[in-house]
Amino acid sequence: MIRKNQMEFTIVVLDIPKSRVGAKLVERYAKDITPEDVRKARAEIAMHQSNNRLETGGRPSKKNRRDLMDFKESGTIDPDEWLYLGMYNDCILTSEQAELSIRRIAYQIYEDNTKEDKIIIAGVMTNGNHVAESIAKILRSISNLEVIDCQIHVDKKNPHAEIKTSIHQSVYKNCSVIIVDDVLNTGSTLIYSVCHFLEVPLTQCKVAVLINRNHKKFPIKADYKGISLSTSLHEHIEIVFKKNTFEGYLT
């Protein structure tokens, strides 16, 4: 089985050549027996994605994506409309996978904090806080820990600016803190968030993300992660939060 362009091809190996051969000779050594209905289904999906994709002058730049996100967060357009418009074409994390990942992360956090009486679940606004709330809800249902919610307000365009939290330092002093975000990209947002919490003594400080990418520019790692992806620098991952569920898309 070979997976390409979100489609699984069934290939039968007829023989193994002694050396590399040209494209015209490949059929002597391998035969494609992928069912025709699978091919047609993939063709229809590709056509649907192509029809729904917005006509643009090329891949949006990082600034373009930020402008789009600002527009989306303003509430002018509903996430459902974004999906309809084809802004998100390639789903890399389904709602079911996200739910299982969040539950697994919650159990891992509980396992590492069985000796604690209180734990702080701090989510980076906005999507990171949605993930944090989901983790905190599960922790309350599976443990006797006192779970305290915290929102981290950080300017992602200028992360070294003043960072604010919804709770005072005295609340999380000498406590276990879990900082949560939706995607670990370069690591700048998370490392500045960690530095903010380290202004007071903590029993431990760890990081949880739904999707971990391998393009970090700062010395920070995800202690708990849903999935890890190796993507190119020009690709962008978008987490869509809708009706208490999450979906991840490659844009």
C-alpha positions in Angstrom: 0.0 0.0 0.0 1.3 3.4 -1.0 -0.4 6.7 0.3 -0.2 9.7 -2.0 -2.4 12.8 -2.1 -4.7 11.4 0.6 -5.3 8.3 -1.5 -4.1 4.7 -0.9 -2.8 3.0 -4.0 -2.5 -0.8 -4.1 0.6 -1.9 -5.9 1.7 -5.5 -6.6 5.4 -6.0 -7.0 6.1 -8.4 -9.9 9.8 -8.4 -9.8 12.8 -6.5 -8.3 15.1 -4.9 -10.9 18.9 -5.1 -10.4 19.2 -1.4 -10.9 17.1 1.7 -11.3 14.9 1.6 -14.5 13.1 4.2 -16.6 9.4 5.1 -16.2 8.5 3.1 -19.3 9.8 -0.1 -17.8 8.2 0.3 -14.4 5.1 -1.7 -15.5 7.3 -4.8 -15.9 8.1 -4.8 -12.2 5.0 -3.4 -10.6 1.3 -3.3 -11.3 -1.3 -0.9 -10.0 -4.4 -2.7 -8.9 -6.1 0.2 -7.1 -9.9 -0.3 -7.4 -11.5 2.0 -9.9 -14.2 3.2 -7.4 -11.4 4.5 -5.1 -9.8 6.4 -8.0 -13.1 8.0 -8.9 -13.9 9.0 -5.3 -10.5 10.7 -5.0 -11.0 12.5 -8.3 -14.4 13.8 -7.1 -12.8 15.0 -3.8 -10.0 16.8 -5.7 -12.6 18.4 -8.0 -14.7 19.6 -5.1 -11.6 21.1 -3.3 -10.6 22.8 -6.5 -14.0 24.3 -7.0 -14.1 25.6 -3.4 -10.6 27.0 -3.4 -10.5 30.8 -3.6 -8.8 32.3 -6.6 -5.7 34.2 -5.3 -2.5 35.6 -6.5 -0.5 32.8 -4.9 0.1 31.4 -1.4 -0.7 34.0 1.3 2.3 35.4 3.1 2.7 35.3 6.9 1.3 38.8 7.1 -1.7 37.9 4.9 -2.5 34.9 7.2 -2.4 37.2 10.3 -4.7 39.7 8.6 -7.1 36.8 7.7 -7.0 35.6 11.3 -7.7 39.1 12.6 -10.6 39.2 10.2 -11.9 35.8 11.4 -11.5 36.6 15.1 -13.5 39.8 14.6 -16.6 37.7 14.2 -17.4 39.0 10.8 -17.4 35.6 9.3 -18.4 32.2 10.8 -16.0 29.3 10.8 -18.5 27.2 8.8 -18.3 29.8 6.0 -14.5 29.6 6.0 -14.8 25.8 5.4 -17.3 26.5 2.6 -15.1 29.1 1.0 -12.3 26.5 0.9 -9.9 28.3 3.2 -9.3 24.9 4.9 -8.9 22.1 2.4 -6.6 19.4 4.0 -7.8 18.1 7.3 -4.9 16.7 9.3 -6.8 16.3 12.6 -10.4 15.3 12.8 -12.7 16.1 15.7 -12.6 12.5 16.9 -8.8 12.4 16.8 -8.7 15.7 18.7 -11.0 14.5 21.4 -9.0 11.3 21.9 -5.7 13.4 22.0 -7.1 15.8 24.6 -8.3 12.9 26.7 -4.9 11.2 26.5 -3.1 14.4 27.4 -5.4 14.9 30.4 -4.6 11.4 31.7 -0.9 12.0 31.2 -1.0 15.3 33.1 -2.9 13.5 35.9 -0.3 10.7 36.1 2.5 13.3 36.4 0.6 15.2 39.2 -0.8 12.6 41.4 1.2 14.0 44.4 -0.2 17.5 43.8 -3.2 19.0 45.5 -3.7 21.8 43.0 -2.8 22.3 39.4 -3.0 25.3 37.1 -4.1 24.8 33.5 -3.1 28.0 31.7 -4.3 28.4 28.1 -2.8 30.9 25.6 -5.7 33.0 24.2 -7.7 32.2 22.1 -7.5 28.7 20.7 -5.0 27.6 23.3 -7.5 28.5 26.0 -10.2 26.4 24.3 -7.9 23.4 24.4 -7.0 24.2 28.1 -10.7 24.3 29.1 -11.2 20.9 27.5 -8.3 19.4 29.3 -9.4 20.9 32.6 -12.9 19.5 32.2 -11.5 16.0 31.8 -9.1 16.4 34.7 -12.0 17.3 37.0 -13.9 14.2 36.0 -11.0 11.8 36.5 -9.2 13.2 39.5 -9.6 14.9 42.9 -7.2 17.6 41.9 -8.2 21.2 42.4 -8.0 22.4 38.8 -7.7 26.2 38.4 -8.3 27.8 35.0 -6.0 30.5 33.8 -6.0 32.6 30.6 -2.7 33.9 29.2 -3.0 37.1 27.2 0.0 37.4 24.9 0.5 39.4 21.7 1.6 36.7 19.3 2.9 39.3 16.9 5.0 40.8 19.7 5.4 38.1 22.3 8.1 40.0 24.3 5.5 42.6 25.2 3.9 42.5 28.6 2.1 39.2 29.2 -1.0 39.2 31.4 -2.8 36.3 33.2 -6.3 36.1 34.5 -5.1 35.0 37.9 -2.6 36.7 40.3 0.9 35.2 40.8 0.1 34.3 44.4 -2.5 31.8 43.1 0.0 29.7 41.1 3.1 30.3 43.3 4.6 26.9 44.4 2.1 25.1 42.2 2.2 22.8 39.1 1.5 24.8 36.0 0.6 23.4 32.6 0.8 25.9 29.7 -1.5 25.0 26.8 -1.6 26.2 23.2 -3.2 24.8 20.1 -0.1 24.6 17.9 3.7 24.7 18.7 5.2 26.5 15.7 8.4 28.5 16.3 8.0 28.3 20.1 8.2 32.1 20.7 4.8 32.5 22.3 5.2 29.5 24.6 8.8 30.3 25.7 7.8 33.9 26.7 4.7 32.5 28.5 6.9 30.1 30.4 9.3 32.9 31.4 6.4 34.9 32.7 5.3 32.0 35.1 8.9 31.4 36.2 9.0 34.9 37.9 7.7 33.0 40.9 8.8 29.6 42.3 6.8 26.6 40.9 6.8 22.9 41.7 6.9 22.3 37.9 6.0 24.0 34.6 5.2 21.9 31.5 3.8 22.6 28.1 0.9 20.8 26.3 -0.1 21.4 22.6 -2.6 19.8 20.3 -0.3 19.8 17.3 3.5 19.9 17.5 5.5 21.1 14.5 9.3 20.6 14.0 10.2 24.2 13.2 11.1 25.5 16.7 13.4 28.6 16.9 13.5 28.6 20.6 14.7 25.9 23.2 11.2 24.7 24.2 9.5 21.4 23.8 6.0 20.0 24.2 5.8 17.7 27.2 2.3 16.6 26.2 1.2 16.6 22.5 -1.7 15.3 20.5 0.1 14.7 17.2 3.5 15.7 15.7 3.9 16.8 12.1 6.8 17.5 9.9 5.7 20.3 7.6 7.5 22.8 5.4 8.1 26.3 6.6 5.7 27.9 4.1 2.8 25.7 5.2 0.4 26.9 7.9 -1.7 24.9 10.4 -5.1 26.2 11.5 -7.1 24.9 14.4 -10.9 25.4 14.0 -12.9 25.4 17.2 -16.6 24.8 16.8 -19.3 23.5 19.1 -16.7 22.2 21.7 -14.8 20.3 19.1 -11.5 20.9 17.3 -10.3 20.2 13.8 -6.9 20.9 12.3 -6.3 22.0 8.7 -3.2 22.5 6.6 -3.5 25.7 4.6 
